[in-house]
Each structure stands twice: as C-alpha cells, then as structure tokens.
Amino acid sequence: MAKDFIISSLCMVPEGELEVENDLQSAREITAVGEALVADHRRAGVIDLSRFLVALHRTLFLGELTPIGRGIVLARTLEEMEGGDWITVAAELAHGLNNAQLEGIGSAGLLALKRALKSGCPERCERGLERVREILARRAPVEVSAAGGLWVVVEGWGVTDAEARGLVQKALPELRGKLGGSVVIAVSREEASTSRGVLIEHYRRCGEVLSRTGLEMLERAARFGRVQLLPQEQLLPARALTFSERTLAVLSRINAVLRPVTERIFEPA
C-alpha cells in the first residue's frame, strides 16, 4: 500500500438524493476557489505571477481552509494554469514554503505539486520535488479493509478485515444490519468541519495512493449516500495501545501544540 496523508472530517451521513447533491455542491465550492484565483489574475491570457503567488499564499494559509481544503484548492489552481506557469508556481511553493506550511497542505495538493515538479527541468525542480516526496513518505499508509460487504478506509488501521466489521458495528449500533455496500472512513479531529463532499473529492484526487477497488467502492457509495465518517478514536477503542504507543501519542499532541510557537520564535525574519 502506498503511503499517504492526513485523513479528515467528522460528521454523520444520512442517506438520500438531497445529501448527495449537497456533497457535489460542497466539492464544487472548494474547487471554485482555485478556479477564481487564476481567473482573477489573468489578463489577456497572461497571469501576473508575482501578485498571483501572494494571493495564493493568503488563500491557503490566512483563511479558514483545513489541510484537505488547501490541497484541493492548490490542485485545482495548478490544473487551471497553462504553459509553464503551473511548474513555476509549483517550484515557488516547494522552495519557498517553510516545513510547517508544506506539511499543512493535504495530499491532493502535494501530489499535484509532485506532478508539476516532475514535468519541470531537474535543475530547477529537483530540490523542491525532494521536499514534497519526503513529506508524502512520512505520512501514514491508508489501509482499505473489506469486511463482509463493508469497506473501511483508515490511516494506521492495525486490525484485520475480520475485526473491522465488529468495530464498526460497535461504533455505530444504530446501523446494525444496514452496513452492506457502505464505506466507513476513520477521520482525525483536526478536520472536524470538513464536509463529506470535500472529503470524497480529496480521495478522488488522491486515487493513486488507494487501490483501484477501494476507490471504486468509495465513488459508488458516495453516489448512493452510503459513506459514513467516524472519528478515529470512536472507531478504534478496542485496540489496546502499548505504553510506548500511548507515550508517543501524548508527545505528538504536545508537539502539535508547541510547534507553531517555536516556529514563530526561530523562523528567520
């Protein structure tokens, strides 16, 4: 299984055509941000790259976008650019962003950066491509478990397919007997406001890190409103962590809180 990324969002998903249309609308809204960025800075077919890069940076990091939202916006932005502009923008970001900013971009955006940088000349893009690859390589593998008609997509799953169905039934007792053909995605707390439609768009753009079957199942379930999103801690309460794992989890949370402070202190002026 290829390595991937931050998994996100937190909400319960009812069934029905209205919810499916709402999913499509939320995905269109996030991709429209990238389209508008390019359109607003294009004059007579030419983009003012200096002003565009400032606007892109503000959109990605000074607004309310989550990592997944940033990744989708960046990917759509690069798709809208023509000629060598998309390579130029990708190189500027890959070289110019600090580590925290680059790590704060969802994998859809990082994968789009990687594709753009691979298309550029090695002398110009090699170091930026190496930075992007390093971040993607550090992200936990995404595992897809087929559990008797139920599919579970999760980061760092650590349990067998046979156990998956029982854990989901325990976490969602109200759906007992109704899980056939569903896809359950375990999600992290930091993406609590991300909509289901945006999450599905994220996975669609990250299809190269999922198995073909897993992606097909996700898209099919999305069309029929059969995607359930659960917090990771609710889905995996039965997995007993070792003392070392608990210690690492605590240290990771402390580091996540302190890292923005230390980066502001030590970041070059």
Secondary structure, DSSP 8 states (H G I E B T S, - for coil): --B------------SHHHHHHHHHHHHHHHHHHHHHHHHTEETTEE-HHHHHHHHHHHHHSSS--HHHHHHHHHHHHHH--TTHHHHHHHHHHHHS-HHHHHTS-HHHHHHHHHHHHHS-HHHHHHHHHHHHHHHHHS-BEEEEEETTEEEEEET--S-HHHHHHHHHHH-GGGTT--TT-EEEEE-GGGTT--HHHHHHHHHHTGGGS-HHHHHHHHHHHHTT-EEEEEHHHH-TTS---HHHHHHHHHHHHHHHHHHHHHHHHS--
